[in-house]
C-alpha cells in the first residue's frame, strides 16, 4: 500500500440549483459532497468559475487533502475491512463516509479508485492503509 | 472429519471442565477451556491441535482465567453487504440459501461445519459472525434466516456433574473417534448404532463410580410403581429431547428475521427439576430457584437476574428449559423464554475491538517540523500541538522582546457568503456586525439561547455579503454546526464553507513582527483591527491584525500546502532579529498576562458574559441575537460570581485550586495560573463568589492571600499590541 500524497481539489459552495445546473468541463471529476457543495478533481480552475451560475458562490482551490489511488480490487478489500457502508456495484461513483475511523471521500472509477482525506488526518491515514 | 480439541482431550483422559454432559454441538458449557490464552473456548468446535496450550477449568464454579494481555491479537473484520443471510447450513438452511440464490439474490451463509458462528444480531440489521479468519459483519438488505436447529436437553438431577455423560446424538462421534465407551446405558431416546442398555423409568440421579468419585458409575431411575432401579454404566447416553437453538431468533425480534427447520419446532416438554444443578455455567441449583421464588421473584426475567441462571457462557441453552419448567410447576403456566441479547458467545477484547479505530488527533502542516525541532507535543482541542520546544521561558521572552512564530493552524475558519450573510451573523453574535466595514475585523463571542458563552473568535468582513469567521481550535466543529443550524432555522440564503483543515495559520508576534513580515516581502500590512490579502514570501495570505499575546501580532491564514514554505521563509526573514517559535505553554502565559479567557478552560457551562466580566462584548441596544433574552434576564438578577484576575507571590497555584473567602468558605476555583516573568508575580484567573453584593478584594488560595486586581495584568492600555 502506497503512502498518501497531497492533492489539490476545488471546493465550491453554491445554491443546490446552481450546482445542479452547472456544466463542468469535460474530464473534470465532480464529487457532490452535499446539496450545496461540490469537490472537483482534475479540474481547470478558469473553467470552473464560469460553470457555476451563483454570484455568491464560494470557490476555493483547496490544498488541504491527501489521497491514494488503488486498483478497484485493492480498494474493495481495504474498504470492506475498514468501512461498513456498501461498496459500489457500478462505476463511476462518488462515496464518502468513515473508513478506518477517518473521514474519507472516494472516487470509484472503472480502472482506479481514489481515496482522499483531509491533510490533518494524513499520518493516521498512512498508518491505517497498511 | 478431523477430531476436535475436545476429542483430543478425551483421548488423553482429560475432561475440560471435569465433568457434566457433553453435547459436542457447541451448546453446553461442559467442554469450555482456555485455549492459547483465550478463555471460554468451546473445545468441541475447535479442530484438534496437539500444540495448543489448553487450560481446563476443573471443578464446579471454577472461574476461568482472563485472556492474558500478552496474548492479545488483532482480529480482522470484513463487512459484507448482501441480500439475505442464512445462519445454519443444515438441510433447512441449505434449502433456504439455494432458493434465495435461485431467485438471483446475494446470499451469505453461516456454516458451523466451516467453523463459523453467528454471535449476535443487531439493529441495522447486522449479523456478527466469528470465523477462523476473523469477524465478518453481514449487513443484509433483506431477510435474516435462522436455521440453527435444536439443542439437546441436558439432565438436571443429582450427579449431573460427573464424567461419562454424553447426549445420544454425540455418542456416535466419540465412538467414531475411537474413544472407549465401556458399558453404555441409554436414558430416553437411544443412540444410533451404539450397543447399549436402556434405563427404564424416570431419571432420578447419577451415582459416582466406586473407584472414581468424579466418574459416573450408575444410572438411577424410578418406575411408575415407585421402584428405584440402578444400572451400572461407564457411559450414559442421554436422549432427553430437543429445545430450539433460538437465541438469535429471539435476538432479532422486531427485525426481518425468520426461523426455519427445528429452530421453530416445539420444544420437548421437560419435567420440572426437583434437585441438582440447573445452570452448570454458574452452578445455580434447584434450591436457588426455590429461594428466590420464595422471596417474590416469580417472573422468569427476575429469576434470571436474581440467580444469574442463563447469564453464563451458554446463555441459557442448558438451563432455560428447566427453569421454565420449574416455574410452570409453581405458577401453572409456562413462561415465555427470556430476552436474548448479543452476544450468544463469549468474545475476546480483540474481537470486540475488531474494526474499531480511535478518532484521529489532527496534525497541522507543521507537525513534522515541530517534532524535528524537538517540540514536546500535546493533544489539545483535538490537535497535536507543540507545548514547547525545550525552553518555554525563552519562547516567552522572544514574544515580549523580539519576535516569535506560533502555529495557529488549528483555529476554526469559515467563510460565509450570500444575500443573508449579514442577517445570519447579526443573529449569531451579541455585537452589531453591520457597522463593521470591509477590511475590518472584530473579536466577539458566540452565545447559546441561554446566554452562556460557547465559543469566541473573529469576524472579518470581506464584502457587504461576505465574511470570514474564526473559532477556537476545540470549538470549531461545534461552531460550524451551530452556524449551519441557525442558517437553516432562519432560512438564510447563505453559502457556508468550513476551511479549518484547508488553511494553515501562522501567528507572527512580538515588537519586531512587522519587520519580519516586511523582510519577507509583505507590503501594506493592515493596521490593528483590520485584515488584508497580502503576499508574504510569495504566499497569498489573509493577514489579520489583532493580538492574543499582548504584543503586535499578525495572523497569516494561507493555503495549507504553503504553510511549511511560509514558516521557513519567516524564520529566515527573522533570523537576525532573534526569531524563534513558541509553543502553547508560552502562549498561555502571554494571554493570561492580558487576562484573555480561553473558552472551555476559564469559562464553565453556565458562564454568561457578565460572569466573565465581558459585558462590553454585548450590545444592549441590539434588538435580536441568540441569547439576547437570557442576557437581559440574567443581567437583572443579583450578581453571584465573577471571573476575576488575582495576583500572588510565587509559586503560582495549580489550575483547579480552590479559592476561599477569608472566613474559610469556598469562593471559587482557579481556572488559569502562571508565573509572570514580566510582572514578577503569579497571575491567575479564577471564579470568585460575591460576598453579599460585594466582590471581596482578596481571597485565599493554598492558605496564601491572593489579591483581586483589574484586568489585564499587562499593558492595560493595550499600547503594545496596537504599536
Interface residues (C-beta under 8 A of the other chain):
Chain A: X6 X8 X11 X13 X14 X15 X36 X37 X54 X56 X57 X58 X60 X61 X62 X63 X64 X80 X81 X82 X83 X84 X86 X87 X100 X101 X102 X118 X119 X120 X121 X122 X123 X124 X128
Chain B: X76 X77 X78 X79 X80 X81 X137 X139 X355 X356 X357 X358 X359 X360 X362 X363 X364 X365 X367 X383 X415 X417 X418 X419 X465 X466 X493 X494 X495 X496 X497 X499 X501 X502 X503 X559 X560 X561 X562
